[in-house]
Amino acid sequence: MEARILPQMSVMDKLKILADAAKYDVSCSSSGSSRRNDGTGIGNTVAAGLCHSFGADGRCISLLKILFTNECIYDCRYCINRKSNDVPRASFTPDEVCELTMEFYRRNYIEGLFLSSGILYNPDYTMELLCETVHKLRTVHRFQGYIHVKAIPGADPRLIQQTGYLADRMSVNLEMATADGLREMAPNKHRKNILRPMRQIQNGITENKNELTLYRHAPHFCEAGQSTQMVVGALPESDFQIMSVAENLYDKFALKRVYYSAFVNVNEDRELPALSGGPPLLREHRLYQADWLLRFYDFKVDELLTVDRPNFNMAIDPKADWAVRHLEVFPVEINRADYRLLLRVPGIGVKSARRIVAARRFGSLTFEDLKKIGVVLKRALYFITCGGRMMYPTKIEEEYIVRSLTYQNQMGKGERLPFLMDGTTYRQISLFDEEMGVV
Amino acid sequence: MEEKYIICEDSLEGIFTAIYDAYALREGHGHIHIQVGEEDNYRLFAAYVHSQPDAVKTDKVLRTVKDRLGEEVYGSLCRAAASYDREKGDAVYHTVVDGITAGSGRRTMENLRNPYVRKTFELARRTANEVHHELEFIRFQELEQGVLYSKIGPENNVMPFVMPHFSDRLSIENFMIHDEKRGIFGVHPAKEEWYLVSDAEGFNPQELRWSRKERQYQELFIFFHKIIAIKERYNSRLQQQMLPLRFQDYMVEFGSNE
């Protein structure tokens, strides 16, 4: 294959092609890394991450998200850049990427760089280009902001290792929840080629932590950890399969984040779902909510789903769904319940639960106090008592509560979704749910 | 007892001095209030006292607060004092009283049952949220001499909180942030400490000249911003919810460039 890099192509033309091609990758976060500036260049990082803008789709723009090249030797069916597609191709040079990053960063447009790539010639060649680019950015330009780089499956482990010492975060996309699914969708990719670099990065991080305890000034290896993403809704996988894989990745591969990407049929592939109602955003939203429950609310996947009940209830969120199926646990007394139990109450998030535990030391709390603390009472009221009393007499009955909590509630008192549901169409989503928001 | 109002300047120094003066009265605290800025509607049967900002008194209060309530509570009080809300003086004052009398120390801000603490907590949170937003949404433009310039119009006085962030991040750059609502400037000369300029007579933003490359990078970013959105997921309501219009007014990608 020949690299068709047209010399007269402007940076603007390249950006058009290579940002457009990168937009389906959903990992946008710039969190997990905290570093002060050393005075030799620009940049630092903030643990919670920063979102510098929001696009017309309401998604956060934190990093300059681009592909190095959209040339690709692979033919993955879901991907716009697959070999068999006749799309305009372009490649940046390392210098162009560095200059764009530096100039955008100075103006506070971005928090750093997200660099991914199609496979040019072979995985090693591509990984070397990515590594060279990031190396230049860190050493020549002394850039100290956030860098997220993709590890190219199948690339030489030494190249991945080198890149890891320059990046804050690395990621390898799992793409499909099951190995069979991957084979069907991406005939050139193999599950083991994806898990190998993932394991390598995990080990790299663990070793680096040991090194850092011994030598405080040892270089950092992927300080912000690693992430991955799965496409949702292209194949008939159940939510239970997807969430079990996610749980495994968190437990066995120590991932920082798993992202879920509602399938968009960019290639209008006839064998893939046409999704006339748009991408499955509500399903994606439910998966993110459940993901939050795993990471911050101490839930296990088998509490939320089972083989017999393999998919999330679209009508209400997974936490409320768990609660109405476990009415025997409720109501819980706000002034006595332990933190873990408070977290299980719909309408109480991590922040409110912490505030409740702190504030009740000063005396018992009332419903008015809870409201000020940030508890969403219209959701919580079915599940709590304050000083032994419920907020007002209400039916404790599964069906009744579900009706009150669903987004379809006509009274406007149900769940607020971050997108409009007009008939069958779900429009837009974000990872931020008022209750789930954990910063 | 007659209600007593201490009127003070709208600044951290003003409020802390007034707190000192309130304690100096030795009359208890239940009937004493601190009012920021001049009263435009005097009450009958209430006494009004004026308090002038005083560095020594401020320092004494500051040290007591840090000692007895800790750095974190001090941070919350500073953020509340930077609020736009006129009731902030009274809230901060009575929060200090509550923390010191109850001896709740570092836990002072957790006593959300106390309405003053709650008010302070809310104001501090609101300022903190706006500071966080400004760290994200401030846009710099490069002037002819390579200086970076940014104009903001925040609800609260965020300058003392955003400058440290950018001074670290852009340590080797000359930059300034201009709060056009308050007419103040945060100025950072490359590799030096930042400082505040509040008197900038003769400064006219119209006279600023952008560098040769400024327009080019603005265009690249505006373009990037447009192209990165997935059209199947367009959602302007969510966009506006995440990025309120009052910030968009100052951002190049929403057409604010001059």
HADDOCK unambig.tbl for C-alpha pairs under 7 A between the chains (distance, minus, plus):
assign (segid A and resid 12 and name CA) (segid B and resid 220 and name CA) 6.36 0.50 0.50
assign (segid A and resid 19 and name CA) (segid B and resid 224 and name CA) 6.80 0.50 0.50
assign (segid A and resid 19 and name CA) (segid B and resid 227 and name CA) 6.88 0.50 0.50
assign (segid A and resid 19 and name CA) (segid B and resid 228 and name CA) 6.25 0.50 0.50
assign (segid A and resid 20 and name CA) (segid B and resid 227 and name CA) 5.78 0.50 0.50
assign (segid A and resid 20 and name CA) (segid B and resid 228 and name CA) 5.94 0.50 0.50
assign (segid A and resid 23 and name CA) (segid B and resid 228 and name CA) 5.29 0.50 0.50
assign (segid A and resid 23 and name CA) (segid B and resid 229 and name CA) 6.98 0.50 0.50
assign (segid A and resid 36 and name CA) (segid B and resid 168 and name CA) 6.92 0.50 0.50
assign (segid A and resid 37 and name CA) (segid B and resid 168 and name CA) 5.74 0.50 0.50
assign (segid A and resid 37 and name CA) (segid B and resid 169 and name CA) 5.91 0.50 0.50
assign (segid A and resid 39 and name CA) (segid B and resid 171 and name CA) 5.88 0.50 0.50
assign (segid A and resid 39 and name CA) (segid B and resid 172 and name CA) 6.55 0.50 0.50
assign (segid A and resid 41 and name CA) (segid B and resid 172 and name CA) 6.37 0.50 0.50
assign (segid A and resid 42 and name CA) (segid B and resid 169 and name CA) 5.88 0.50 0.50
assign (segid A and resid 42 and name CA) (segid B and resid 170 and name CA) 5.10 0.50 0.50
assign (segid A and resid 42 and name CA) (segid B and resid 171 and name CA) 6.38 0.50 0.50
assign (segid A and resid 42 and name CA) (segid B and resid 172 and name CA) 6.55 0.50 0.50
assign (segid A and resid 43 and name CA) (segid B and resid 169 and name CA) 4.61 0.50 0.50
assign (segid A and resid 43 and name CA) (segid B and resid 170 and name CA) 6.27 0.50 0.50
assign (segid A and resid 44 and name CA) (segid B and resid 169 and name CA) 5.21 0.50 0.50
assign (segid A and resid 50 and name CA) (segid B and resid 136 and name CA) 5.83 0.50 0.50
assign (segid A and resid 51 and name CA) (segid B and resid 136 and name CA) 5.76 0.50 0.50
assign (segid A and resid 52 and name CA) (segid B and resid 136 and name CA) 4.53 0.50 0.50
assign (segid A and resid 52 and name CA) (segid B and resid 137 and name CA) 5.48 0.50 0.50
assign (segid A and resid 53 and name CA) (segid B and resid 137 and name CA) 6.66 0.50 0.50
assign (segid A and resid 54 and name CA) (segid B and resid 239 and name CA) 5.84 0.50 0.50
assign (segid A and resid 54 and name CA) (segid B and resid 243 and name CA) 6.63 0.50 0.50
assign (segid A and resid 55 and name CA) (segid B and resid 225 and name CA) 6.15 0.50 0.50
assign (segid A and resid 55 and name CA) (segid B and resid 226 and name CA) 6.80 0.50 0.50
assign (segid A and resid 55 and name CA) (segid B and resid 228 and name CA) 6.92 0.50 0.50
assign (segid A and resid 55 and name CA) (segid B and resid 229 and name CA) 5.36 0.50 0.50
assign (segid A and resid 55 and name CA) (segid B and resid 239 and name CA) 6.58 0.50 0.50
assign (segid A and resid 56 and name CA) (segid B and resid 229 and name CA) 5.67 0.50 0.50
assign (segid A and resid 56 and name CA) (segid B and resid 234 and name CA) 5.63 0.50 0.50
assign (segid A and resid 56 and name CA) (segid B and resid 235 and name CA) 6.15 0.50 0.50
assign (segid A and resid 56 and name CA) (segid B and resid 236 and name CA) 5.74 0.50 0.50
assign (segid A and resid 56 and name CA) (segid B and resid 239 and name CA) 6.16 0.50 0.50
assign (segid A and resid 57 and name CA) (segid B and resid 229 and name CA) 5.37 0.50 0.50
assign (segid A and resid 57 and name CA) (segid B and resid 230 and name CA) 6.21 0.50 0.50
assign (segid A and resid 57 and name CA) (segid B and resid 233 and name CA) 5.28 0.50 0.50
assign (segid A and resid 57 and name CA) (segid B and resid 234 and name CA) 3.92 0.50 0.50
assign (segid A and resid 57 and name CA) (segid B and resid 235 and name CA) 4.67 0.50 0.50
assign (segid A and resid 57 and name CA) (segid B and resid 236 and name CA) 6.52 0.50 0.50
assign (segid A and resid 57 and name CA) (segid B and resid 239 and name CA) 6.62 0.50 0.50
assign (segid A and resid 58 and name CA) (segid B and resid 235 and name CA) 5.71 0.50 0.50
assign (segid A and resid 58 and name CA) (segid B and resid 236 and name CA) 6.49 0.50 0.50
assign (segid A and resid 58 and name CA) (segid B and resid 238 and name CA) 5.00 0.50 0.50
assign (segid A and resid 58 and name CA) (segid B and resid 239 and name CA) 3.95 0.50 0.50
assign (segid A and resid 107 and name CA) (segid B and resid 139 and name CA) 5.65 0.50 0.50
assign (segid A and resid 107 and name CA) (segid B and resid 140 and name CA) 4.40 0.50 0.50
assign (segid A and resid 107 and name CA) (segid B and resid 141 and name CA) 6.26 0.50 0.50
assign (segid A and resid 108 and name CA) (segid B and resid 138 and name CA) 6.56 0.50 0.50
assign (segid A and resid 108 and name CA) (segid B and resid 139 and name CA) 5.58 0.50 0.50
assign (segid A and resid 108 and name CA) (segid B and resid 140 and name CA) 6.38 0.50 0.50
assign (segid A and resid 109 and name CA) (segid B and resid 139 and name CA) 6.62 0.50 0.50
assign (segid A and resid 278 and name CA) (segid B and resid 232 and name CA) 6.36 0.50 0.50
assign (segid A and resid 358 and name CA) (segid B and resid 110 and name CA) 6.01 0.50 0.50
assign (segid A and resid 359 and name CA) (segid B and resid 110 and name CA) 5.30 0.50 0.50
assign (segid A and resid 359 and name CA) (segid B and resid 111 and name CA) 5.42 0.50 0.50
assign (segid A and resid 359 and name CA) (segid B and resid 112 and name CA) 6.14 0.50 0.50
assign (segid A and resid 362 and name CA) (segid B and resid 111 and name CA) 6.23 0.50 0.50
assign (segid A and resid 369 and name CA) (segid B and resid 113 and name CA) 6.38 0.50 0.50
assign (segid A and resid 418 and name CA) (segid B and resid 238 and name CA) 6.40 0.50 0.50
assign (segid A and resid 419 and name CA) (segid B and resid 235 and name CA) 6.93 0.50 0.50
assign (segid A and resid 427 and name CA) (segid B and resid 233 and name CA) 5.59 0.50 0.50
assign (segid A and resid 427 and name CA) (segid B and resid 234 and name CA) 6.73 0.50 0.50
assign (segid A and resid 427 and name CA) (segid B and resid 235 and name CA) 6.32 0.50 0.50
assign (segid A and resid 428 and name CA) (segid B and resid 233 and name CA) 4.77 0.50 0.50
assign (segid A and resid 428 and name CA) (segid B and resid 234 and name CA) 6.19 0.50 0.50
assign (segid A and resid 428 and name CA) (segid B and resid 235 and name CA) 5.41 0.50 0.50
